[in-house]
Amino acid sequence: NVQKDEEARLRAAILPSEREIEEYKKKISAEEDRIARDFRALRQDFLDRVAQARKSVGNDGASQSSIDRIKQENLDAIKAQERAAMDQLTKYRTQANQAITEHERVIRHNQGVLVGQTRAMYETLFHESFHAFAANFLWEEADNAGLPRWLHQGMATYFERSVVEAGDLIHGGTHPGFLLLLRAQQRENRLMTVATVVSAGADLFQIRHNGDIPRQEAAYAHAWGLAHYLLSRGVTSEQIETYVTDVSAGRNRIAAFEKLAGRKLADIEADWRAHLNSLK
């Protein structure tokens, strides 16, 4: 999941784009400076020659008038050349800006992939860390054979969307992919019942070939949705511990879940669907 090689490839793709952007900016700036410098020098050289010509003709009015006419014609020609050069620079700037925009798009895309890759890494770490934490610290190992698979996976997927801010673990975020899947199944009237989810064994969450992937994804989504519903209602760790103890002792799973949620299955079903519809 860390995908170091892919990360290195993406960063290697970003650097040339960043260099190209800087190169375009430098070229535009350098060309602007060159045009201003060259035409300033050209104009000053011509004015120096005009001043020299004035001195050489003395007070001859006709010659002075001729010099003035030639001066204006040449200044107009220099101005037209400068304008043409600036027009050419404008075209180059437009092309450069288009190229810069494309390079910025590449950079944003690759940076987005890196952010998503990092997010995926942490999701996996949080998910698997919950499994390890539950198995090693929440319940005795002997009890884990009876631990409902939906609870294990539901809590793991609930916590995988957590973020750490200022040293605190912030949890309860929506799982976008799972929420979209659940709402699609709800529209198509294919949403699993709460009874199906809480009674499911390990097989619902396992895959043996590629054809099982959609079923497994749906199982994880339902487990996440149910865990999110319970935790949003303020279910405590003590209540969950009692539920796990009841299930591990072989008591009826639906009755144990009703006890955990504090209401009957039909009410839970309606509340759960309403909860899913309220999420964003």
C-alpha positions in Angstrom: 0.0 0.0 0.0 2.9 2.4 0.5 3.9 1.9 -3.2 7.2 3.6 -2.8 8.1 2.9 -6.5 4.9 4.6 -7.7 5.5 7.5 -5.3 9.0 8.0 -6.7 7.6 7.9 -10.3 5.0 10.5 -9.5 7.4 12.8 -7.8 9.8 12.3 -10.8 6.9 13.4 -13.1 6.2 16.5 -11.0 9.7 17.8 -11.0 10.1 18.3 -14.8 6.8 20.1 -14.9 7.9 22.4 -12.2 11.1 23.0 -14.0 9.3 23.7 -17.3 7.0 26.2 -15.6 10.0 28.1 -14.2 11.8 27.9 -17.5 8.8 29.4 -19.3 8.5 32.2 -16.8 12.3 33.0 -17.0 12.1 33.0 -20.8 9.2 35.4 -20.9 10.8 37.7 -18.3 14.1 37.6 -20.2 12.4 38.3 -23.5 10.6 41.3 -22.1 13.9 42.7 -20.7 15.7 42.1 -24.0 13.0 43.9 -26.0 13.0 46.9 -23.7 16.8 47.0 -23.6 17.3 46.6 -27.3 14.8 49.2 -28.4 15.9 51.6 -25.7 19.4 51.3 -27.0 18.2 51.6 -30.6 16.2 54.7 -29.9 19.0 56.3 -27.9 21.5 55.6 -30.6 19.3 57.2 -33.2 18.6 60.2 -31.1 22.4 60.6 -30.5 22.9 60.6 -34.3 20.1 63.1 -34.8 21.7 65.4 -32.2 25.0 65.1 -34.1 23.3 65.8 -37.4 21.8 69.0 -35.9 25.1 70.2 -34.8 26.6 69.6 -38.3 24.0 71.7 -40.2 24.1 74.6 -37.8 21.3 77.1 -38.1 20.2 76.0 -41.5 16.4 76.0 -41.1 15.6 73.8 -44.1 18.2 71.2 -43.0 16.8 71.3 -39.4 13.3 70.7 -40.7 14.5 67.8 -42.9 16.2 66.3 -39.8 13.0 66.6 -37.8 11.0 64.9 -40.5 13.6 62.0 -40.8 13.7 61.8 -36.9 9.9 61.4 -36.7 9.8 58.9 -39.5 12.5 56.8 -37.9 11.0 57.0 -34.4 7.7 55.9 -35.8 9.5 53.0 -37.5 11.3 52.0 -34.3 8.0 52.2 -32.4 6.3 49.9 -35.0 9.1 47.4 -34.8 8.9 47.5 -31.0 5.1 47.0 -31.2 5.6 44.0 -33.5 8.2 42.5 -31.2 5.8 42.9 -28.2 2.9 41.4 -30.3 5.2 38.4 -31.0 6.0 38.2 -27.3 2.3 38.3 -26.5 1.8 35.2 -28.7 4.6 33.5 -27.0 3.3 34.4 -23.6 -0.1 32.9 -24.6 1.5 29.7 -25.7 3.6 29.6 -22.6 0.6 30.2 -20.3 -1.2 27.3 -22.1 1.8 25.1 -21.5 2.1 26.3 -17.9 -1.6 25.5 -17.3 -1.1 22.0 -18.7 2.0 21.4 -16.5 0.1 22.7 -13.4 -2.7 20.3 -14.3 -0.2 17.4 -14.4 1.3 18.6 -11.0 -2.2 18.8 -9.4 -3.1 15.4 -10.7 0.1 13.8 -9.5 -0.1 15.5 -6.1 -3.7 14.4 -5.8 -2.6 10.8 -6.4 0.1 11.2 -3.8 -2.4 12.5 -1.3 -4.8 9.7 -2.1 -2.0 7.2 -1.8 -1.0 8.5 1.6 -4.7 8.5 2.7 -5.1 4.9 1.5 -2.0 3.9 3.5 -3.3 5.4 6.7 -6.7 3.9 6.1 -5.1 0.4 5.9 -3.0 1.1 9.0 -6.0 2.3 11.0 -8.2 -0.6 9.8 -5.7 -3.3 10.6 -4.6 -1.6 13.8 -8.2 -1.9 15.1 -8.3 -5.6 14.3 -5.0 -6.0 16.2 -6.2 -3.8 19.1 -9.5 -5.6 19.4 -7.9 -9.1 19.4 -5.1 -8.2 21.8 -6.6 -5.7 24.2 -10.4 -5.6 24.1 -11.4 -9.3 24.5 -9.7 -12.4 25.6 -8.4 -14.5 22.7 -10.7 -17.4 23.6 -13.7 -15.2 23.0 -12.7 -14.1 19.5 -14.1 -17.3 17.9 -17.6 -16.0 18.7 -16.9 -12.3 17.9 -19.3 -11.2 15.2 -17.5 -10.7 11.9 -19.7 -7.7 11.0 -18.6 -5.9 14.2 -14.9 -6.5 13.6 -15.1 -5.3 10.0 -17.6 -2.6 10.8 -15.5 -1.0 13.5 -12.3 -1.4 11.5 -13.8 0.4 8.5 -15.3 3.0 10.8 -11.9 3.9 12.3 -10.1 3.7 8.9 -11.6 7.0 8.0 -10.1 8.7 11.1 -7.6 11.5 11.0 -5.1 12.7 13.6 -5.3 16.4 14.3 -3.1 18.1 17.0 -2.4 14.7 18.5 -6.1 13.7 18.7 -7.8 10.9 16.8 -10.9 12.4 15.1 -13.3 9.6 14.0 -16.8 9.3 12.6 -16.1 10.6 9.1 -18.2 9.3 6.2 -16.8 6.6 4.0 -17.7 8.0 0.6 -17.4 4.8 -1.4 -19.4 2.7 1.0 -22.1 5.4 1.4 -22.5 5.6 -2.4 -22.8 1.8 -2.6 -25.4 1.6 0.2 -27.5 4.4 -1.3 -27.4 2.7 -4.7 -28.5 -0.6 -3.1 -31.2 1.3 -1.2 -32.6 2.8 -4.4 -32.5 -0.6 -6.1 -34.2 -2.2 -3.0 -31.1 -4.5 -2.5 -30.1 -3.2 0.9 -29.3 -6.1 3.3 -31.5 -6.2 6.4 -30.0 -5.5 9.8 -30.8 -9.1 10.8 -28.8 -10.4 7.8 -25.8 -8.3 8.7 -25.6 -9.1 12.4 -26.2 -12.8 11.8 -23.7 -13.2 9.0 -20.7 -15.4 9.4 -17.1 -15.0 8.1 -18.1 -16.3 4.6 -20.0 -13.0 3.7 -16.7 -11.1 4.2 -14.4 -13.4 2.4 -13.5 -13.9 -1.3 -12.4 -17.0 -3.1 -12.4 -15.6 -6.6 -12.9 -12.2 -8.4 -16.6 -12.8 -8.7 -16.9 -12.5 -4.9 -15.5 -9.0 -4.8 -18.8 -7.1 -5.2 -20.4 -9.2 -2.5 -17.5 -8.7 -0.1 -17.5 -4.9 -0.8 -21.3 -4.8 -0.1 -20.7 -6.7 3.2 -18.0 -4.3 4.3 -20.2 -1.3 3.4 -23.2 -2.7 5.4 -20.9 -3.4 8.4 -19.5 0.1 8.2 -23.0 1.6 8.0 -24.2 -0.3 11.0 -21.2 0.5 13.1 -21.5 4.2 12.1 -25.1 4.1 13.1 -24.5 2.6 16.5 -21.5 4.9 17.4 -23.4 8.0 16.3 -26.2 7.0 18.8 -23.6 7.0 21.6 -23.3 3.2 22.2 -20.7 2.8 24.9 -17.7 0.4 25.1 -19.5 -1.3 28.0 -22.6 -2.0 25.9 -20.4 -3.4 23.1 -18.5 -5.6 25.6 -21.9 -7.0 26.9 -23.0 -7.6 23.3 -19.7 -9.4 22.5 -20.0 -11.5 25.7 -23.6 -12.5 24.8 -22.7 -13.5 21.3 -19.6 -15.4 22.4 -21.7 -17.2 24.9 -24.0 -18.4 22.0 -27.0 -16.3 22.8 -29.3 -15.3 19.9 -27.5 -12.8 17.8 -30.5 -10.7 16.8 -31.7 -10.5 20.5 -28.2 -9.6 21.6 -28.1 -6.8 18.9 -31.6 -5.5 20.0 -30.2 -5.3 23.5 -27.2 -3.4 22.3 -29.2 -0.9 20.2 -31.9 -0.6 22.9 -34.8 -1.2 20.6 -36.6 -3.7 18.5 -35.3 -4.9 15.1 -38.0 -3.2 13.1 -37.3 0.2 14.8 -33.5 -0.3 14.3 -34.1 -1.0 10.6 -36.0 2.2 10.1 -33.5 4.3 12.1 -30.5 2.8 10.3 -31.9 3.7 6.9 -32.8 7.2 8.1 -29.2 7.5 9.4 -27.7 6.5 6.1 -29.9 9.1 4.3 -28.7 11.8 6.7 -25.0 11.3 6.0 -23.1 13.5 3.5 
